[in-house]
Structures are given as structure tokens and as C-alpha cells.
Amino acid sequence: MDLQGSQTGSSNTSTDATATGGLRAVAKNKFPRLYHNKSRTGCQRCRARRVKCSETHPVCTNCSRHGVDCVYDRGVRLANQSINSSSKSSQRRANNSRLRTENSQTYNLLTDSLQVATAGLPENRSRRLLELRLLHNYIENTCHGLLSCNDLSVYRTWQFDIPRMALKQESLLHGIFSISSLQLLRLTPDDLDLRKAQEFYFSAARATTDVDNGYISKENADAIWFAQVLFQINLFASLEGRILEPYVPPLQWLEAIQGHRNMLSPPPNLSKLFRTNAVMVILSNPDLTDHDQIFSALNRQSLSGLMALDRHEEMWDLEAQRAYERTLSYIGSIRKASLEGEHNLVMAGRIVGFPLFAPFKFIKFVEKQHPRALAMLACFFHLASKHTENIWWMGSTPLREFQAIQRLLPSEWHSLITP
């Protein structure tokens, strides 16, 4: 009996094991594991969540779906890291082949973009004279109102070093021509040929700055950074004179700069490539690298009314609150600097950099014209309007934008947008 019981027990155990194994096999087949290639250059949020990042710029698919900031802090590929000629493994050879393909595709994209951008400006004597005129105007007039030119060394960099760098960097050269054209158009707004040229050079600058991020080295990092700054200023200056009735928020300015965060607010691995002292002076004055200070709750205390009014009229969650708080803290940092008497040419860096620090979700609220988001944007433009003296590229834009939003907002917001 004992032997039979033992055999029965063994049989049951074997049956259980077989059944368990079968269930595991079924479960394994029914619920397969999903694998994906690990991304080293995905955005911060996707890496933190350990999910696959689509790596689309300026905002990846996941961040777009969740309406949150998308920051690529590893998205800058250094030129000398593109191809490893001493690679031994087949995987590395495959990576090198892929990088060469990407570089070739990027080069073709750049060529196509430039051909489209300059199709209406044939290479002839008239164009050469125009470009000479634009370069001369940049040196004589345009550069005086650029960021941190109150510092003599920075001013000389903008005036003399930047044109010299531009001879070797297409994006910077196109940026100079575009910004110089805009400045001349303030004096002769009816010059259609000049306006056409400005549009072409702006398109060329945009195409080349988008490509630049994949080809950064010690030799060109400074030139690329200044090209990105000029592109940023070009976008803001282009708001001058736009139609404001009916009011549509300046989304081109708010959204276009999002893809340039890595250069304009560079991570440490990129900052070490800069060799021009003026880059570090502009980056540190104002210092926009201390996010704890910029987004401090103390900055938004005097503007708290913009957070409190009519919360019941909109969808409110932690992400929405965080987006509004960070935006309001940045606006509060501008107000604080204004009260402390910061120079207009330094303040200009805070103003033109607003889209870099405004959370992506806040920009979506602006796009949907939520009253609170528009009120905060109006408050920003109101503060900016106090610091336009001697800065030609700001002009009347901040005041016009503020007044247009004020006319759109319900009256209960009016007292809150003029701190």
C-alpha cells in the first residue's frame, strides 16, 4: 500500500508539474514579452519611465500624448563621435553604417532645404551686392541691440567675431542676413524685394540650424550656438506688425524654439566645447542655468492671483498645476530682475528665452486659449514692454501683444496681468 501510495503521489506530482509547465507555456504564448532597442538619446521622461522614445523633435510621441515637457539632454551628437574607425565588433560596424546613412540623409535634407529656400535668389551681381549691404548693416547697426551688448567684450564679439565665424558656418551667415534684413525693414517696410530676401534667408537659417545639431565639434560649437541665438531673436522680431485681430497666440515663436533647447540651454557635455568667452558671459548673465532659483515658489508669490482665479472652470490636475506654477515662477523671475534694475540688454535674454522655460503643457493651454494661460502670457508681455528701449528687434511687439490679449480676456483678469 505504501509503495502504491508513493507511486500515486509521484504520479500526481508529475501530473501537477506537467500541468504547471503547460500553463506556463500557454501563458508565455498568450502574453509575449515586448522588447525594444534601448535608446541612449531618447528624452529625459522616456528614459526615466523606461519606455521606448520615438525621438521625434521637438516633442516625442509619448510626451505629446501626455502634454508634458520633452527635453533631449542627450540628443546632441558630437561630430568626433559619429564614426569609430577602430571598431572590431559587428554591432559597432552596423552602428557606423547606420550613422553614415543618417549623415548622408541629413546632408541631402540640408541641400534640398537650401535649394528651396534660395530658389528665388539666383546667384548674380544683385544678390552679391545685397549680401554685402546686409553684412555692412549688421556690423554698423544691427548688432548694437543684441544680447548682453552692454558688455564691451560681448559687443565686440557680436560686431567682429560673429561675421568672421559666419564665413565658415552657413547657418550663422544666413542668420546674419535675415536679422539684418529685418532691421532694415523697420526703416523701409514697403521694400518688397528686401522683404522677399528676408523670408528666403530666414528659411535658409531655419533649415541649417535644424541640421547643425548633428554636427557639433569644438571647431564649430561657438558658431552654431550664436546661429541658434540669432534664430531665436529672428523669431521674436518677426512678430512685429503681425495681424492681431482676431487674436491668435504667437505659437510659431512659442513652439519653434522648443527643438533648440539643447543648444540654447546647453547640457554640460556641450558647454565644455565652447571656446568664445562671450558665450559663457551671455549664458551666465542672466544665469538661466539655476532652475531651482528660476522656478522658486518665491518668484510667483506676488502673482498668485493668476493661479487662484476661476479654477473650477478648467480641468485641473497636478500636471496642469505644475505647468502653470513653473511658467508663473519664470515670469516672476523677470519681474524680480526688473525691480532690481537689470540692464535691458541682459533682460532681453530672459524675454526671448521665455519659450525655452515655458512647459510644453502650458503652450498647449495657450494654443487652446485658456483664459489663465492667456492671462499669464499677457503678464509676460506687459513686463517685457517695459524693457524695449534701445532694443530694435523687440520694438512695439510686447505692448501690442499685451493689449490684444487684454481685449480678449474677461474683465476679472485685467487687474492681475499688470503687476
Buried (B, 14 or more C-beta within 10 A) or exposed (E): EEEEEEEEEEEEEEEEEEEEEEEEEEEEEEEEEEEEEEBEEBBBBBBEEEEBBBBBBBBBBBBBEBBBBBBBBBBBBBBEEBBEEEEEEEEEEEBBEEBEEEBEEBEEEBEEBBEEBBEEBEEEEEEEEBBEBBBEBBBEBBBBBBBBBBBEEBBBBBBEBBBEBBEEBBBBBBBBBBBBBBBBBEEEEEBEEBBEBBBBBBBBBBBBBBBBBBBBEEEBBBBBBBBBBBBBBBBBBBBBEEEBEEBEBBEEBBBBBBBBBBBBBBBEEBBEBBEBEBBEBBBEBBEBEEEEBBBBEEBBEEBEEBBEBEEEEEEEEEBBEBBBBBBBBBBBBBBBBBEEEBBBBBBBBBBBBBBBBBBBBBBBBBBEBBBBBBBBBBBBBBBBBBBBEBBBBBBEBBBBBBBBBBEBBEEEBEEBBEB
